[in-house]
Structure formats: structure tokens, C-alpha cells
Amino acid sequence: MLTKNKNIFILFILALAGLVASSCTKDLTGSLPNFGTSVVVDGSIETNHPPIIILTRSTLVFGDLNINDYAAFLLHGAVITMSIDSSPVQVPLQEICLQSLSIPDSQKIQLLQSLGIAVYDSSKVPDVCAYTLPYAELLTYANTGTCPDCGVEGHQYNLKIKVNNQTITAYTTIPHAVPIQGLSIRDVPNVDSLVNVMITLTVPSSTGNFIRYWTKRNQEPYYT
């Protein structure tokens, strides 16, 4: 014999099951504007690092999108130059594709992660191509750490991109690093092996109110 509480519980389960069973999908019809295909520029340059430019084409959100075929969205054959501040010197950027590098897949995955691209299937490394400094300059940078065209604080970097009969310009400035004024730790209640690391700093009004920082533990890489 069921008690009153059990009856209420069973009625609740039946009602929930009925709600799930009655839920359905509904086809919506409408006219979505076609904005065509645009060039998407994803570029970055950081202190003591070379510029990295990835060119892709845009796609419709409701179009035939295959996120596993990242290479299909890349744009190749662009002519990209970079200048620093008001210098008339134009530094040509070279397209380098991941699969053309003679390095193990594990190192290719690390390179992708440094570009912000996550690889979930280690058996298939996508052939990502990026525009960066000439290969000879990258080798010198890797072997000696010398890189006259790498990022320097306080300098402006200008891009000129020619692709698909278009000319695109962009620029960015690397702000000066914000020094840490104080460092302390704070215990986490009820966890004797865990602490919070607290920092004190002053954000300059000219650079906004967002600070990006990196942390690392032991021999692990830096994370942001």
C-alpha cells in the first residue's frame, strides 16, 4: 500500500515524464540576410614574440559549417607587410603551414595551443597556416633569442593585407607592463593545503581596466 508521500512522489515523476515526452522541436521558417563572405583577420603580437596572423573566411551561422575542417576556412596567398611606428620599412610576413614543418605532432599541438586552437583528436592535427616573420628570422630567434621585429612595449605595429582583391589595414600598440606592487597569500577556509595568491597593482587610466597575467607552477607552462 502506498503512503500519501509516495503517491505525491509518483505523481511528480509522471508529470515530469509527461513534460519531457510532450516537449518537441519546432521548425521555424524565415528569411535570413546573406551578408556574403568576409575576410576575418585574427592577429596578435606580444612582447618578445613574433607576430601571428591567421586569415580565414567568414561563414553563415546556419550554413554548412564543419568545425572539424578548420583548414577549409583558411585564406592562402595573401601579401602581408608589417611596419613599426612611423617607420617606412615594410617587413614582409611569410605564410607557414603546420603540416609542412618537420616536427613531431606533439610539438604541432603545442604550437596550435599557443595560437588558442584546441585539438581534441590527437590522431588528426589540422593543417593550420599562419603568417609570421620569415622562416630565417624565426630560426635566428629560436637559436639566439634575437628578434628585431618581435613585439616591444610601447610600440605600434601596423598591418597591410592584400587578399582576394582587397586591401585591409590594421594596427595595435603593445602597452607597457604593469608592475606588481604587492604579493600575499590568503588561506582557504577548511582546506589546509590550498591558498589564494593575492596581488596589488595600479591600473593606468590610459590602458583601460583589464590586466592580462600569466601564472605557472613548477615546470608547467605559463597559463593566462
Residue pairs with C-beta under 8 A, 6 or more apart in sequence:
2 10
32 60
32 62
34 60
35 58
37 57
37 58
37 59
38 57
38 58
39 55
39 56
39 57
39 58
39 75
39 161
39 163
39 164
39 166
39 168
40 55
40 56
40 57
40 58
41 53
41 54
41 55
41 159
41 161
41 168
41 170
42 53
42 54
42 55
42 56
43 51
43 52
43 53
43 54
43 159
43 170
43 172
44 51
44 52
45 51
45 52
45 150
45 151
45 157
45 172
45 174
46 151
46 174
47 150
47 151
47 152
47 153
47 174
47 177
48 147
48 150
48 151
48 152
49 150
49 151
50 132
50 133
50 137
50 138
50 141
50 147
50 149
50 150
50 151
51 82
51 93
51 131
51 132
51 133
51 149
51 151
51 157
52 115
52 130
52 131
52 132
53 80
53 93
53 130
53 131
53 132
53 159
53 161
54 74
54 115
54 128
54 129
54 130
54 131
55 74
55 75
55 78
55 131
55 161
55 163
56 73
56 74
56 75
57 73
57 75
59 65
59 73
66 72
70 117
70 126
70 128
71 126
71 127
71 128
71 129
74 128
74 129
75 163
75 164
76 95
76 129
77 95
77 163
78 95
78 131
78 161
78 162
78 163
79 92
79 161
79 162
79 163
80 92
80 93
80 131
80 159
80 160
80 161
80 162
81 90
81 91
81 92
81 93
81 159
81 160
82 90
82 91
82 93
82 149
82 157
82 158
82 159
82 160
83 89
83 90
83 91
83 157
83 158
83 160
84 91
84 149
84 155
84 156
84 157
84 158
85 155
85 156
90 160
91 133
91 149
92 134
93 131
93 132
93 133
93 134
94 131
94 132
94 133
94 134
94 135
95 129
95 130
95 131
96 129
96 130
96 131
96 132
96 135
97 127
97 128
97 129
98 108
98 111
98 112
98 125
98 126
98 127
98 128
98 129
99 125
99 127
101 108
105 122
105 125
108 125
109 119
109 122
109 125
112 118
112 119
112 125
112 126
112 128
113 119
115 128
115 130
117 126
117 128
119 125
119 126
132 138
133 141
133 147
133 149
133 150
137 147
137 149
140 146
140 147
141 147
141 150
151 157
151 174
152 174
153 174
153 175
153 176
153 177
154 173
154 174
154 175
154 176
155 173
155 174
156 171
156 172
156 173
157 171
157 172
157 173
157 174
158 169
158 170
158 171
159 168
159 169
159 170
159 171
160 167
160 168
160 169
161 167
161 168
161 169
161 170
162 168
175 204
175 207
178 201
178 202
178 203
178 204
178 207
178 211
179 201
180 199
180 200
180 201
181 200
181 201
181 202
182 199
182 200
183 197
183 198
183 199
183 200
184 197
184 198
184 200
185 195
185 196
185 197
185 198
186 195
186 196
186 198
187 195
187 196
188 194
188 195
188 196
199 213
201 211
203 209
203 211
212 224
213 224
214 222
214 223
214 224
215 222
215 223
215 224
216 222
216 223
